[in-house]
Amino acid sequence: MVEGRLKGKTVVVVGFGRSGQAATRLLLVAGARVIVSEARPREKLSAAVLRSFEEQGVLFDTGGHRPETFERADLVVLSPGVPPEAAARAYARDIPVIGELELAWRFLSPEKRVIAITGTNGKTTTTAMVTDILRLSGKKVFVGGNFGTPLSEFLLTGERADYVVLEVSSFQLETIETFRPKVAVILNITPDHLERYADFQDYALAKARIYENQKEGDYLILPEELSCPLPFPRSQVLFFGKSPQRGARLKPGGFVLLLPEGEETYSFAGFKPLGEHNRLNFAVAALAARLVGASCEGVRKAILSFVGFPHRLEFVGAYGGVYFVNDSKATNVDATCKALEGLPGPIILILGGKHKGASYRPLIPLLKEKVRLLILMGESRYVMAEDLREVIETKIVENLEEAVAVAISEATPGDTVLLSPAAASFDQFENYQERGDIFRELVKGYAPQFLGEDNRASMVTYH
């Protein structure tokens, strides 16, 4: 039960995006007095939303995170997009600081089977794959967290679910205390968000918190080759890759699950998403789902039905023999490497966006192998040029429209034009979705004029 659990307590919610609003609603039901600390000025917030919450007694302190706002707090709930420094006064006064994920977890029924998935890349896709497998096994599933619906919103609906599948970010994991999934998955850890963390190891340790509360009866799924040392787990560890002895093993045309009760073999015939990394992600998802009771038939049905997401190696179309692929979700170098590994050459690659602090040099071997033209755009274009322009032919443009125009003018039959930016979108776009949507619109608007009509090639054919 949520009602009355925080009756009479004063809670400061820092940040009023979707996560902050969900936390505020849950706190109100729990009986707390809520103060919202929001960096944006009041006029930048929805008047209707403000009015709705103020009518329920919520106080708003907008235009910055003032230290005095935290003086009366019994608890602080920090939204994942807000840097920890915003709650510096709370930390200094030993006021507990948690996130929306930890808040919701404390109200979740302990018997719920929870699968939590993190990693630098592939979280959303793998979370959706696990969900599909469970649902096709006849299970009722709530899916959310960093992907889609905050866990707090699920609790407020009062709906029943057999399983809870959560995508969790490093930002969310920074503020957990008791969060303990039955199955924890770390897909990969590669340099990212170095503008927020002291170094790569600091970032990796934030990811590793996903299993810090697990016990012997829980499961942790890890890649067979880790990029950095992690704390020793207390849970049962299974691995995935090309040669693990326990876990998920990728093989030509399919994968094998090496479970405590025996081996299971599955074929990827009919699997639609592009790239070997998506096949590996599916094998991981199947392993996680089978550990909590999904059926073999559910796995096989999901292999045939899962189609992936927009902006993740999304096949846009083929015009005059030139293929166009939207991978706008690739906001770091490792994601772009995965895209290049999964596609045939020759490739015209569009890179650029908001710089996140990591080197772009890990791209060099794949650029030499598969890319014949590199187009750099956005805020990071000159930083990228410093690392990459001597490797292959490079053109520097200001924005995405210019990048697409250059790509179309340079493309010849057999080329793949790939938007896989290796950088965040916030220099010129609201988010990666907007960037990908505009790329799709530009391709469909310009490509037929210069390359000919869509030749109806499908993603399956391209794959």
Phi, psi and omega in degrees: 000138179268322190304128172080000185293335180239028185304127177085354180275144176261122183238129175261122176261120184259113184097131187234042170279203184298318179295315180296321179293320178296317179298319180297317179298318180294319179297321179297316178296326180283358175092010183279155166271125189246132170243130178258127174254117187230130181292328182288146175293157185304323183291346178272354179262155179295124180298322181294318179295315178303312182299318181300316182284322180295327177294340177264007175097004180286134176261143182241132172241103188251167177086014180145167181255088184285134182305323184293340178298331185271354186298326185266003189282139167268338183205146176238133175248112186263123179290148188296332180279354183264129180295148183303333181301336181297333180253028184303320181296322178296314178299318182297329182262011179060031173279130181302134178238119178230175176251176180299324179298311180295320178302309181295321180303322183293343178255358183281138178301130186296340182278353180297136174273117186244128171250125180240136187233128175225179183147160178293320182225152174089002184299309186296314180298314182293322176301316179293324178296315177302315181299315179299316181298315180295316180294321178286351172267006178086017182261150175268126190231136164260131177235134180179221186091231177294336179257111174083241191271128174300148180301327179301322181294322177299316180298323182289335180287335184073011182288155178267144174213141177284327184222150173242122180245121187236130163274128180233137181262167176298325179298318178293322183288340177301330190245026174271160173228315184240357183306126186215093177285151174294318176235123176248135181237127169246110185285319183187159172221111178228161186306127179197157177054034181287352172285346181253326185260155182297321179196182183298319180297323178297317176297316180298320180294327175296317177298320185293344179296346180301334182244009187293338180256004181291154179246183184298330181277000180263170182237142173236127180250124184230155171293147182293338175239111179270144182276353183199156178290143179233158178301149182290130182275156173265346183276174176283127186256131172237154185239164174224151182155213184259351183210023180292152178269347181211117181136236182233124181243122176282139176220164181307122176080002182181202179205162179238133171261122180256090186260162178305328183269001178139182182263146175228134181246136181229148178257145176269011177303125181090001180282128191265322185300146181281151168094141178296327180298327177289327176292320178293319177301321180293320178299320177296316180299318179297319178298311181299316182292320180293328180296335181253008172114008174296156182268158174299322180295324176298321177297313183295320178296320182292328176303320183277332189261338186287128184245359178085191185235155169301149174075007177235092187047046180279122178285115183274319181162174178231128182230122180057032179082005178255129181265144179236128184231129181258110178237046184300335180292346179287089184258011175213170187296318182298321179297320178292322175302316180298320179296315180295322178296327187271355184241149176283154174268176357283149184239138165259114189254128176258117179242157169130153180164217179272126183292138182245011171101348183268158176286150177261001184294333175301345178284342192303312181302320180286327175298315180295324185282321193235340189258129178258342177212133179248128178243121183251134183223170169076190186301325186271003191300322182281330174295316178296318181300323179300323181275330197237341193293337179280352186278310180218175178301132186226138173238137181250127179232174183270319189219179185293321180299316178295322181297316179294320179299316179295317181301316180294320181292333183264346188286145174230160182308135182100344178285153168244123174267115187242120168269107177216083202292337183060025182201158178292166186262353196286358176288324185226356185225161178292323181193177181293332179297315179297318179301314180293321179299317180292321176302313180300315180296318180296316180298312183289339177277320187260321188302316180299329182293325188252337185244348183107168183292161178305126181274010175068017174297138181259167177298322180296316178298317181296318179300000000 
